[in-house]
Amino acid sequence: MISTFLSIIFVYVFIVLGYTAKRIFKNDMSTKTLTLMSVYFLQPFVTVWGFSTARLHMEHLYVPMLYLAIILSLLLPTMFLGKLIFTDIKNRAIFSIAGFVGNTGNIGIPLGIALFGEQSVIFTTLINIANVFVVYVLGVYIYSRGSFSIKDSLFNIIKIPIIPASIVAILLNINHITFSPPIEEFFKMGAYAGIVLQLFLLGTFLQGIRIRELHPRLFIATMSQKFIIVPAATALILSLTDLPLFVQGVIFMEMMTPLAVANINLASLYDCRPKDVTTLILLSTLFFIPLLFVLSTIIDHAYL
């Protein structure tokens, strides 16, 4: 458990650096510029490199497909519930998708190693890849709908370069095309730069947020969805499968991870209250730390 906390703490040092930079340089540190750099230039590196780290096999593909199925089965009821709870279209958009875009990479992968060992990496990597499609297809559309028409929201999906980059990366993977060491190092450098920039960007948004300004209904609804409804539904759906308990535990853990920094990218890019989204990410991360004890206990007794 100590190694788990250390992994998360050291990763989030970059958040502190981003917060500090924004506090010192204020308006000279443009969050919009950082978002554009991340989404349009560095996130494709993260995707291509991620696909190059693990060879895809048919027996592995069921796990990310089940992960996507769980999200899709909950998404429509959540969107319907959002219409009942919120009259404001931007709050509705945030509630509809934020809880499903979990931090399956920066937190999920090291947490999987800490709880399950290195044999979990193949599964957490594939789930993180599946989460890329959740973020940059469903996430782009729903966050866009907070400010754009249906037509423009669909067009925004096409404009995001990470989607064609993912398709190319999948084709390279399934055709067993590998990179030479210099090219692999090139993509690795870009990927790590993208990950660091994501965390740095979160820090810049944290500077100046006011938790008291967050709408209480949005806070309660999103946290309840993330840490009560989604885990309960996931446990129920997993109990109906024949997957090994070890694999079920990995999926359950990934569904519990706090809100991902990618939510900020999209909320900022499409003017869907990025400050509120940043506050939700911060609070979900803080709530997740004590929940680690509960999560590890559940996994020890139910899945290991």
N, C-alpha and C positions, 0 to 999 in steps of 0.2 A: 504493500500500500504506500510506503514511503517513496518508492521509485515512481509510482503513479503520480503522486503530488509533485515530485521534483520535475518529472517530464512536463507537466502542465505549467508549473511555475516558470521554468526556464524558457518555454515557448512564449509565454505571455510577457516576458521581459520586453519584447519588441512593442507590445501595446504601450507600456510605460514610456518607451522612447518616442512613440508617435504622439502620445499625450504631451510629453515635455516639449517636443518640437512645436506643436501647435500653440502651446501656452506661451512659448518664447517669441515665436515669429508671427503669431496671430494671423492676420489676413494675407500675409506674404506666403503662408503655407496653404495652398489651394487644395481643398478636399476633392473638388470636381476634377482637377487635373490628375490627382492620384488615382481617382476612380477610373478615369479614361485610360490611364496607363495600365492599370491592373486588368480591366475587362478586355480591352482591345489589343493589348500587346503581350502581357505576361501570363494570363490565365491559359492561353493555348499551349504554352510551354509546360504548364503543370499537367495538363491533360495528356499530351503526347508522352511526356516522361512517365506519368503514372501507368499508362498502358505498356510501356517498355519494361516495367519492373516485374511483371508477372505474366507468364504464358497462359493464355486462355484455353481451358479444356471444357468439354461439354458438361462434365459432372460438376464443374464449378458455376456454370452459368445459371443454374436453378436458384442460387442464393440471391444474386442481385435482382433476378426476375421476381422472386418472392418479395424482396424488399420494395420494389416498385409496385407490386400488386397491393401490398399493405397500404402504401401511401395513396394509391388511386382509389382504393375501397373506402378510405376515410375522407378523401378530398371533397367529393361531391356533397356528402352530409355536412361537412364543415362549411362549405360555401353557402349552403342553404341556411345553416344556423347563423352564419355571419349576416345574412340579409335580415334575419329576425332580430339580431342583437344590435346591429349598427345601422344608423341612417347615413352616416358619413361614408362615402365611397372609399376614401383612402384608409380609414380604420378597418373597413370591411376587407380591403385587399390585404392589409398586413395580417389580420387575423386568419385569413383564408390560407396563407402559404407559409408564414414565418415559422410556425411550429414544425413544419415538415422539412425545412431546410436545416438539417442538423450539422454540427461540426464533425462530420464523419472522417475527416482527414487529419487536421492538426491535433484533435483530441482523440478521435475514434481509433486511429491506428496505434499510437503509443499506449492508449488505455487497453486495447486488445492484447498487446504484448504483455502488459503488466498483469492482466487478469487471466489470460488464457495461454500465454507463451507465444513463441515465434510461429507456431503452426497456424495462428489466427491471421497472419499477415495476408495470405492469399485471399481470404474472405473479406477482410476489412478493406483491402485495396479494391476489390471488385465492387463492394458496396459503395465505396467512395466514388468510383467511376459512375455507378448508377445515379448517385446523388448529383453528379455534374449535369445529367439530363434533367433531373428534377429542378435544379436551379435555373438552368439556361433555356428551358422550354416552358415548363409550368410557371416557374418563378418570374421569368421575363414577361410572360403574358399577363399574369395576375397583378404584378406590381405596375405594369404599364396601364392596366385598366383603372388604376387610381388617378391617372391624369390623361390617358389617351383613349381614342375610340377603339372598337374591336379590330377594325382594319389596320390601324396604325400599330396596335399591340401585336398582331400577327406578324406584321412587317418587322417589328423590333426583334423578333426571334431570329429571323433570317439574317439580320444585320450582325448578330453576335458571332464573332469569328470562332468561338470555342466549339460550336456545333460542327462546322466542316472539319475543324482540326480533330475532333473526336472521331468522326467517320473515317478520316484518313488513318488515324492511329489504330483503329479497330482493324481496318483492312491490312495494315502492316503486320499487326499481331497475328491474326488468323492465318496469314500467308507465311508466317515464320520469317519475316524480313527483319533482320537485326541491324542496329547501328554500329558503325565502327567506333572504337573507343573515343576518338576526338569528337565525333558527332554526338555520342551519348553524353559526354561531359558537357557539351554545349547546351543540350536540352536540360540536363540536370542543373546547370547554373541558372538557366532561365526559370526553371521550376522553383528552385529555392528562392530566387529573387521574387517570384510571384507570391510565394507563401509568406515571406517576410513583409512584403508590401501590404498584403492583406491584413496582417496583424498590426502593422504600423498605421494603416488607414483606420482601423478600429480605434486606436489610441487618439488619432486626431479628432474623430467624432466624439469621443468621450469628453474631450476638453470643452467645457461650457455647457454640458447637458444639465438639465434640472429634472431630477427624478419626480419632484412634486408636480411638474408640468405634464407628466404622462397621464392620459385619461385612465382613471381607475378601472373602468369597464374593460378597456383594451388590455390592461395589465392582468387582471384576474382571468379574463377569457383565454388569453394566450398562454399564460403559465399553467392553467388548468388543462388546456389542450395538450401542451407539451409533456407535462409530468404526471398526468392522471389518465386522460382519455387515450392518448396514443400508446402508452405502455400497456394499459389494460387491454385495449383492442389487439395489440401485437401479441401479447401472451395468449389470448384466446385463439387467434388465428394460427399461431405456431403450434398450439396444442392439438390442432386438427391435422398437422402434417406428420410425415414419417421421417423427418430430418433427424439426424443424430442430435442428442441434447447439447453437445458441444457447439454445433453449428447454430442451433436455436439460441443459445446463450450469446453468441457473437451478434446475431441479428438483433436480439432484444437490447443488448448494450448499445448498438449503433442507433437504435430508435430513441434511446434515452439521452444521447449527447445534447448539450445545450445548443442554442441557436447559432448558426454559422455566420462568420464575418461576411460571407457572400451576400447575405441579406442587405447589408449596408450598400454594397456595390449597386444593387438593383434599385433599392429605395432612393439612393442618391441620383442614379442615372435617370430615373423616371419621375423625380420630384414627388416621392411618396413618403413624406415625413421621415427622412433619414435620422433625425435626432431621436424620434420616438423609437425607431427600430434599434438604434444604438443602445438606448436605455434598456430595451427588452433583452438584447444580447448580453449586456452587462449583468442584469438581474438573473437571467437564466444561468449564466456561468457561475454566479455566486451561489445560487440555489443548488447547483449541481455538485458543488464541492462536498457539502454534508451528505448529499444523496449517494455519493460514492460508497459510503459505508453500507447503506441499505442495499445498493446495487450489488456490491461484492458479496453480501450475505445471501441475497436471492440467488446469485449465480452459483455460489458454493453449494447451496442446498438443493437447487432445482436443476442445474445444468452440468455440474461437475461431479 
